[in-house]
Amino acid sequence: MRSIYLFLLSLVLIPVTTAQGDVLTLPTVAPVKHGTKLPVRGMSMQQVIKQFGQPLTKLPTIGDPPISRWNYKHYSVYFEGPYVIHSVHHKR
């Protein structure tokens, strides 16, 4: 019986491997104010341009899946491939 406890204890002490992945750093953001319109998840790049205009800057795509960011005056829009995944206001 003691050998079973030692075996179970040894299983608990076996080091666990860690997952690895790309790290996406986000700029400091402020909470979205109610009523503020931002691009929403699922919009295409063409829809964003049509509704919100050209961004001030377009950062290069990085990682896998490909993530890119467009910066507007008061907010940034994040894309996975050609679709919006998140929009955030810049902190003042």
C-alpha positions in Angstrom: 0.0 0.0 0.0 2.9 2.3 0.8 4.3 1.9 -2.7 1.0 3.1 -4.2 1.2 6.3 -2.1 4.8 6.8 -3.2 3.8 6.2 -6.8 0.9 8.7 -6.6 3.2 11.3 -4.9 5.8 10.9 -7.7 3.1 11.6 -10.3 2.2 14.8 -8.5 5.8 16.0 -8.4 6.5 15.4 -12.1 7.1 18.8 -13.7 4.3 20.0 -16.0 5.2 21.4 -19.4 4.1 24.9 -20.3 2.2 25.9 -23.4 3.9 28.3 -25.8 2.4 30.9 -28.1 2.8 34.3 -29.6 2.4 37.3 -27.3 0.3 40.3 -28.5 0.9 43.4 -26.5 -1.9 45.9 -26.4 -1.7 49.6 -25.8 -3.1 51.0 -22.6 -6.8 51.4 -23.1 -9.7 53.2 -21.5 -13.2 51.8 -21.0 -15.5 52.4 -23.9 -18.1 55.1 -23.2 -21.7 54.2 -23.8 -22.9 55.4 -27.1 -19.4 55.6 -28.7 -19.4 53.8 -32.1 -16.4 51.6 -32.8 -15.8 48.9 -35.4 -17.4 45.7 -34.2 -16.1 42.1 -34.2 -16.6 40.4 -37.6 -16.5 43.6 -39.7 -14.2 43.3 -42.8 -11.4 45.7 -43.4 -13.4 47.2 -46.4 -16.4 47.7 -44.1 -14.3 49.5 -41.5 -12.8 51.8 -44.2 -16.2 52.5 -45.6 -17.8 53.4 -42.3 -14.8 54.9 -40.3 -12.5 56.1 -43.1 -8.8 55.4 -43.6 -6.7 54.8 -40.4 -3.9 57.2 -39.5 -1.5 54.2 -39.5 -1.6 50.5 -40.4 0.8 48.4 -38.5 2.3 45.3 -40.2 0.7 41.9 -39.7 2.5 39.7 -37.1 2.1 36.1 -35.7 0.1 33.1 -36.6 -2.8 33.6 -36.9 -2.0 36.9 -38.6 -2.9 39.9 -36.4 -2.8 43.5 -37.6 -3.7 46.8 -36.0 -5.0 50.0 -37.5 -4.7 53.2 -35.5 -7.3 56.0 -35.6 -7.1 59.2 -33.6 -8.9 58.0 -30.5 -9.0 54.2 -30.9 -7.3 51.2 -32.5 -8.8 48.3 -34.4 -7.3 44.8 -34.3 -7.8 42.3 -37.1 -7.3 38.6 -37.5 -6.8 38.2 -41.2 -9.3 40.6 -42.8 -11.8 40.7 -39.9 -12.1 42.8 -36.8 -11.5 40.9 -33.5 -11.4 43.9 -31.1 -11.6 47.7 -31.0 -10.3 49.8 -28.1 -10.2 53.5 -27.1 -6.8 55.0 -26.4 -6.2 56.1 -22.8 -6.0 59.9 -22.5 
